[in-house]
Amino acid sequence: MPTDIAAAIADKVPEAIMDLHAIRPIATLEEVAATVCFLAGSEAGYISGGVVDVSGGFQI
């Protein structure tokens, strides 16, 4: 996700690690915010507990 911290270490992250990411490019802040807005809205009223992974499949 493009943040100040991510930008500071971007040149230190090997391309091989980025190749592990199932969906490229990395999520934007707006995409993550859309998930948060959905969960906070009435359409998610039946969701109770659990983990919503907004990583695009990136797991190390």
MMTF fields as JSON, N, C-alpha, C and O atoms, coordinates in Angstrom:
{
  "mmtfVersion": "1.0.0",
  "mmtfProducer": "UNKNOWN",
  "numBonds": 239,
  "numAtoms": 240,
  "numGroups": 60,
  "numChains": 1,
  "numModels": 1,
  "chainsPerModel": [1],
  "groupsPerChain": [60],
  "chainIdList": ["A"],
  "bondAtomList": [4, 2, 8, 6, 12, 10, 16, 14, 20, 18, 24, 22, 28, 26, 32, 30, 36, 34, 40, 38, 44, 42, 48, 46, 52, 50, 56, 54, 60, 58, 64, 62, 68, 66, 72, 70, 76, 74, 80, 78, 84, 82, 88, 86, 92, 90, 96, 94, 100, 98, 104, 102, 108, 106, 112, 110, 116, 114, 120, 118, 124, 122, 128, 126, 132, 130, 136, 134, 140, 138, 144, 142, 148, 146, 152, 150, 156, 154, 160, 158, 164, 162, 168, 166, 172, 170, 176, 174, 180, 178, 184, 182, 188, 186, 192, 190, 196, 194, 200, 198, 204, 202, 208, 206, 212, 210, 216, 214, 220, 218, 224, 222, 228, 226, 232, 230, 236, 234],
  "bondOrderList": [1, 1, 1, 1, 1, 1, 1, 1, 1, 1, 1, 1, 1, 1, 1, 1, 1, 1, 1, 1, 1, 1, 1, 1, 1, 1, 1, 1, 1, 1, 1, 1, 1, 1, 1, 1, 1, 1, 1, 1, 1, 1, 1, 1, 1, 1, 1, 1, 1, 1, 1, 1, 1, 1, 1, 1, 1, 1, 1],
  "groupList": [{"groupName": "MET", "atomNameList": ["N", "CA", "C", "O"], "elementList": ["N", "C", "C", "O"], "formalChargeList": [0, 0, 0, 0], "bondAtomList": [1, 0, 2, 1, 3, 2], "bondOrderList": [1, 1, 2], "singleLetterCode": "M", "chemCompType": "L-PEPTIDE LINKING"}, {"groupName": "PRO", "atomNameList": ["N", "CA", "C", "O"], "elementList": ["N", "C", "C", "O"], "formalChargeList": [0, 0, 0, 0], "bondAtomList": [1, 0, 2, 1, 3, 2], "bondOrderList": [1, 1, 2], "singleLetterCode": "P", "chemCompType": "L-PEPTIDE LINKING"}, {"groupName": "THR", "atomNameList": ["N", "CA", "C", "O"], "elementList": ["N", "C", "C", "O"], "formalChargeList": [0, 0, 0, 0], "bondAtomList": [1, 0, 2, 1, 3, 2], "bondOrderList": [1, 1, 2], "singleLetterCode": "T", "chemCompType": "L-PEPTIDE LINKING"}, {"groupName": "ASP", "atomNameList": ["N", "CA", "C", "O"], "elementList": ["N", "C", "C", "O"], "formalChargeList": [0, 0, 0, 0], "bondAtomList": [1, 0, 2, 1, 3, 2], "bondOrderList": [1, 1, 2], "singleLetterCode": "D", "chemCompType": "L-PEPTIDE LINKING"}, {"groupName": "ILE", "atomNameList": ["N", "CA", "C", "O"], "elementList": ["N", "C", "C", "O"], "formalChargeList": [0, 0, 0, 0], "bondAtomList": [1, 0, 2, 1, 3, 2], "bondOrderList": [1, 1, 2], "singleLetterCode": "I", "chemCompType": "L-PEPTIDE LINKING"}, {"groupName": "ALA", "atomNameList": ["N", "CA", "C", "O"], "elementList": ["N", "C", "C", "O"], "formalChargeList": [0, 0, 0, 0], "bondAtomList": [1, 0, 2, 1, 3, 2], "bondOrderList": [1, 1, 2], "singleLetterCode": "A", "chemCompType": "L-PEPTIDE LINKING"}, {"groupName": "LYS", "atomNameList": ["N", "CA", "C", "O"], "elementList": ["N", "C", "C", "O"], "formalChargeList": [0, 0, 0, 0], "bondAtomList": [1, 0, 2, 1, 3, 2], "bondOrderList": [1, 1, 2], "singleLetterCode": "K", "chemCompType": "L-PEPTIDE LINKING"}, {"groupName": "VAL", "atomNameList": ["N", "CA", "C", "O"], "elementList": ["N", "C", "C", "O"], "formalChargeList": [0, 0, 0, 0], "bondAtomList": [1, 0, 2, 1, 3, 2], "bondOrderList": [1, 1, 2], "singleLetterCode": "V", "chemCompType": "L-PEPTIDE LINKING"}, {"groupName": "GLU", "atomNameList": ["N", "CA", "C", "O"], "elementList": ["N", "C", "C", "O"], "formalChargeList": [0, 0, 0, 0], "bondAtomList": [1, 0, 2, 1, 3, 2], "bondOrderList": [1, 1, 2], "singleLetterCode": "E", "chemCompType": "L-PEPTIDE LINKING"}, {"groupName": "LEU", "atomNameList": ["N", "CA", "C", "O"], "elementList": ["N", "C", "C", "O"], "formalChargeList": [0, 0, 0, 0], "bondAtomList": [1, 0, 2, 1, 3, 2], "bondOrderList": [1, 1, 2], "singleLetterCode": "L", "chemCompType": "L-PEPTIDE LINKING"}, {"groupName": "HIS", "atomNameList": ["N", "CA", "C", "O"], "elementList": ["N", "C", "C", "O"], "formalChargeList": [0, 0, 0, 0], "bondAtomList": [1, 0, 2, 1, 3, 2], "bondOrderList": [1, 1, 2], "singleLetterCode": "H", "chemCompType": "L-PEPTIDE LINKING"}, {"groupName": "ARG", "atomNameList": ["N", "CA", "C", "O"], "elementList": ["N", "C", "C", "O"], "formalChargeList": [0, 0, 0, 0], "bondAtomList": [1, 0, 2, 1, 3, 2], "bondOrderList": [1, 1, 2], "singleLetterCode": "R", "chemCompType": "L-PEPTIDE LINKING"}, {"groupName": "CYS", "atomNameList": ["N", "CA", "C", "O"], "elementList": ["N", "C", "C", "O"], "formalChargeList": [0, 0, 0, 0], "bondAtomList": [1, 0, 2, 1, 3, 2], "bondOrderList": [1, 1, 2], "singleLetterCode": "C", "chemCompType": "L-PEPTIDE LINKING"}, {"groupName": "PHE", "atomNameList": ["N", "CA", "C", "O"], "elementList": ["N", "C", "C", "O"], "formalChargeList": [0, 0, 0, 0], "bondAtomList": [1, 0, 2, 1, 3, 2], "bondOrderList": [1, 1, 2], "singleLetterCode": "F", "chemCompType": "L-PEPTIDE LINKING"}, {"groupName": "GLY", "atomNameList": ["N", "CA", "C", "O"], "elementList": ["N", "C", "C", "O"], "formalChargeList": [0, 0, 0, 0], "bondAtomList": [1, 0, 2, 1, 3, 2], "bondOrderList": [1, 1, 2], "singleLetterCode": "G", "chemCompType": "PEPTIDE LINKING"}, {"groupName": "SER", "atomNameList": ["N", "CA", "C", "O"], "elementList": ["N", "C", "C", "O"], "formalChargeList": [0, 0, 0, 0], "bondAtomList": [1, 0, 2, 1, 3, 2], "bondOrderList": [1, 1, 2], "singleLetterCode": "S", "chemCompType": "L-PEPTIDE LINKING"}, {"groupName": "TYR", "atomNameList": ["N", "CA", "C", "O"], "elementList": ["N", "C", "C", "O"], "formalChargeList": [0, 0, 0, 0], "bondAtomList": [1, 0, 2, 1, 3, 2], "bondOrderList": [1, 1, 2], "singleLetterCode": "Y", "chemCompType": "L-PEPTIDE LINKING"}, {"groupName": "GLN", "atomNameList": ["N", "CA", "C", "O"], "elementList": ["N", "C", "C", "O"], "formalChargeList": [0, 0, 0, 0], "bondAtomList": [1, 0, 2, 1, 3, 2], "bondOrderList": [1, 1, 2], "singleLetterCode": "Q", "chemCompType": "L-PEPTIDE LINKING"}],
  "groupTypeList": [0, 1, 2, 3, 4, 5, 5, 5, 4, 5, 3, 6, 7, 1, 8, 5, 4, 0, 3, 9, 10, 5, 4, 11, 1, 4, 5, 2, 9, 8, 8, 7, 5, 5, 2, 7, 12, 13, 9, 5, 14, 15, 8, 5, 14, 16, 4, 15, 14, 14, 7, 7, 3, 7, 15, 14, 14, 13, 17, 4],
  "groupIdList": [1, 2, 3, 4, 5, 6, 7, 8, 9, 10, 11, 12, 13, 14, 15, 16, 17, 18, 19, 20, 21, 22, 23, 24, 25, 26, 27, 28, 29, 30, 31, 32, 33, 34, 35, 36, 37, 38, 39, 40, 41, 42, 43, 44, 45, 46, 47, 48, 49, 50, 51, 52, 53, 54, 55, 56, 57, 58, 59, 60],
  "secStructList": [7, 7, 7, 2, 2, 2, 2, 2, 2, 4, 4, 4, 1, 7, 2, 2, 2, 2, 6, 6, 7, 1, 1, 1, 1, 7, 7, 7, 2, 2, 2, 2, 2, 2, 2, 2, 2, 2, 2, 2, 1, 4, 4, 4, 6, 6, 7, 7, 1, 7, 7, 7, 7, 7, 1, 6, 6, 7, 7, 7],
  "xCoordList": [0.842, 0.0, 0.893, 1.863, 0.603, 1.469, 1.326, 0.44, 2.204, 2.248, 3.657, 4.561, 3.847, 5.176, 6.164, 7.311, 5.725, 6.61, 6.962, 8.123, 5.967, 6.228, 7.181, 8.054, 7.021, 7.911, 9.343, 10.288, 9.505, 10.839, 11.605, 12.836, 10.89, 11.576, 11.416, 11.897, 10.749, 10.439, 11.682, 11.642, 12.77, 13.978, 14.69, 15.626, 14.264, 14.888, 14.124, 14.597, 12.956, 12.147, 12.53, 12.305, 13.104, 13.527, 12.341, 11.241, 12.579, 11.536, 10.998, 9.828, 11.827, 11.383, 10.26, 9.349, 10.325, 9.255, 7.986, 6.894, 8.123, 6.951, 6.312, 5.105, 7.091, 6.553, 5.64, 4.879, 5.7, 4.822, 3.401, 2.471, 3.229, 1.919, 1.04, 1.388, -0.092, -0.969, -1.609, -1.793, -1.943, -2.608, -1.724, -1.452, -1.282, -0.478, -1.309, -2.168, -1.16, -0.238, -0.767, -1.863, 0.029, -0.356, -1.601, -1.783, -2.452, -3.701, -3.444, -2.442, -4.382, -4.318, -5.037, -5.796, -4.795, -5.489, -6.996, -7.77, -7.412, -8.841, -9.483, -10.629, -8.767, -9.307, -9.486, -10.483, -8.546, -8.66, -9.784, -10.565, -9.865, -10.924, -12.303, -13.249, -12.434, -13.724, -14.167, -15.356, -13.229, -13.559, -14.026, -15.003, -13.331, -13.714, -15.104, -15.925, -15.374, -16.693, -17.785, -18.866, -17.512, -18.491, -18.791, -19.955, -17.75, -17.95, -18.67, -19.371, -18.493, -19.15, -20.589, -21.349, -20.962, -22.278, -23.332, -23.036, -24.55, -25.689, -25.668, -26.248, -25.018, -24.963, -24.153, -24.273, -23.34, -22.533, -23.138, -22.454, -24.412, -25.073, -25.097, -25.208, -24.997, -25.049, -23.662, -23.541, -22.634, -21.264, -20.968, -21.045, -20.634, -20.338, -19.051, -19.027, -17.997, -16.704, -16.017, -16.615, -14.792, -14.029, -12.923, -12.809, -12.127, -11.006, -11.225, -11.434, -11.18, -11.286, -9.893, -9.334, -9.345, -7.987, -8.014, -8.557, -7.441, -7.412, -5.963, -5.411, -5.373, -3.964, -3.772, -2.646, -4.844, -4.707, -4.006, -3.48, -4.006, -3.386, -1.929, -1.285, -1.393, 0.01, 0.18, -0.289, 0.841, 1.137, 2.52, 2.861, 3.312, 4.656, 4.661, 5.687],
  "yCoordList": [-1.163, 0.0, 1.233, 1.281, 2.204, 3.385, 4.31, 5.163, 4.124, 4.984, 5.547, 5.124, 6.495, 7.057, 5.982, 5.972, 5.083, 4.013, 3.068, 2.691, 2.686, 1.787, 2.422, 1.745, 3.706, 4.401, 4.423, 4.347, 4.525, 4.59, 3.282, 3.288, 2.157, 0.859, 0.196, -0.919, 0.862, 0.252, -0.257, -1.318, 0.474, 0.041, -1.103, -1.682, -1.436, -2.516, -3.832, -4.866, -3.8, -5.005, -5.7, -5.16, -6.885, -7.586, -7.908, -8.188, -7.863, -8.163, -9.578, -9.836, -10.488, -11.867, -11.931, -12.749, -11.072, -11.041, -10.486, -10.991, -9.447, -8.876, -9.875, -9.816, -10.778, -11.79, -12.773, -13.492, -12.819, -13.687, -13.129, -13.85, -11.875, -11.229, -11.736, -11.604, -12.311, -12.934, -11.913, -12.19, -10.752, -9.731, -8.493, -7.915, -8.095, -6.887, -5.794, -6.135, -4.566, -3.962, -4.052, -4.558, -3.554, -3.523, -2.652, -1.694, -2.988, -2.252, -0.776, -0.393, 0.025, 1.458, 1.728, 0.89, 2.887, 3.268, 3.306, 2.952, 3.729, 3.8, 2.418, 2.263, 1.425, 0.061, -0.494, -1.157, -0.233, -0.68, 0.089, -0.491, 1.391, 2.211, 1.736, 1.772, 1.297, 0.798, -0.428, -0.594, -1.28, -2.446, -2.022, -2.556, -1.067, -0.55, 0.064, -0.17, 0.845, 1.477, 0.425, 0.563, -0.615, -1.695, -2.326, -2.509, -2.659, -3.315, -2.415, -2.901, -1.105, -0.167, 0.136, 0.725, -0.257, 0.072, -0.974, -2.039, -0.648, -1.525, -2.808, -3.812, -2.797, -4.0, -5.127, -6.284, -4.795, -5.808, -6.153, -6.692, -5.846, -6.05, -7.488, -7.721, -8.442, -9.848, -10.43, -11.577, -9.654, -10.108, -9.86, -8.729, -10.922, -10.773, -11.515, -12.742, -10.753, -11.347, -11.902, -12.014, -12.237, -12.791, -11.85, -10.727, -12.319, -11.538, -11.322, -12.281, -10.092, -9.78, -9.441, -8.404, -10.306, -10.141, -9.244, -9.631, -8.057, -7.115, -7.0, -5.906, -8.155, -8.171, -8.506, -8.485, -8.809, -9.207, -10.548, -10.862, -11.317, -12.639, -12.664, -13.711, -11.52, -11.446, -11.926, -11.286, -13.035, -13.568, -14.175, -14.95, -13.82, -14.406, -15.371, -15.989],
  "zCoordList": [0.0, 0.0, 0.0, 0.757, -0.804, -0.885, 0.324, 0.374, 1.277, 2.46, 2.583, 1.863, 3.489, 3.692, 4.131, 3.684, 4.999, 5.486, 4.338, 4.177, 3.542, 2.416, 1.415, 0.872, 1.171, 0.232, 0.744, -0.041, 2.055, 2.642, 2.491, 2.45, 2.408, 2.314, 0.953, 0.753, 0.015, -1.281, -2.0, -2.623, -1.924, -2.639, -1.93, -2.482, -0.717, 0.04, -0.069, 0.402, -0.683, -0.822, -2.122, -3.205, -2.019, -3.232, -4.137, -3.662, -5.435, -6.409, -6.211, -6.495, -5.733, -5.506, -4.474, -4.595, -3.461, -2.463, -3.087, -2.83, -3.906, -4.56, -5.517, -5.748, -6.071, -6.977, -6.251, -6.898, -4.919, -4.144, -4.076, -3.716, -4.411, -4.339, -5.476, -6.649, -5.12, -6.115, -7.062, -8.247, -6.538, -7.347, -7.34, -6.288, -8.523, -8.61, -9.227, -10.04, -8.945, -7.999, -6.566, -6.321, -5.637, -4.23, -4.089, -4.84, -3.127, -2.907, -2.625, -2.022, -3.084, -2.791, -1.471, -0.984, -0.909, 0.321, 0.087, 0.976, -1.09, -1.417, -1.434, -1.011, -1.914, -1.94, -0.535, -0.249, 0.324, 1.715, 2.407, 3.161, 2.15, 2.744, 2.292, 3.078, 1.057, 0.562, 1.35, 1.622, 1.716, 2.527, 3.91, 4.435, 4.49, 5.813, 5.75, 6.636, 4.717, 4.574, 4.42, 4.993, 3.657, 3.508, 4.856, 5.21, 5.612, 6.904, 7.907, 8.795, 7.761, 8.671, 8.245, 9.013, 7.043, 6.513, 6.833, 7.375, 6.49, 6.775, 5.943, 6.358, 4.785, 3.944, 4.581, 4.178, 5.564, 6.25, 7.605, 8.476, 7.782, 9.063, 9.556, 10.76, 8.665, 9.061, 9.328, 9.757, 9.079, 9.348, 10.823, 11.304, 11.525, 12.954, 13.287, 13.376, 13.466, 13.789, 12.558, 11.488, 12.723, 11.629, 11.193, 11.683, 10.281, 9.764, 8.272, 7.529, 7.84, 6.428, 5.939, 6.296, 5.133, 4.623, 3.4, 2.365, 3.498, 2.385, 1.903, 1.781, 1.637, 1.253, -0.228, -0.725, -0.923, -2.321, -2.484, -3.552, -1.434, -1.473, -1.042, -1.108, -0.597, -0.197, 1.23, 2.17, 1.385, 2.711, 2.694, 1.8, 3.686, 3.79, 4.947, 5.231]
}
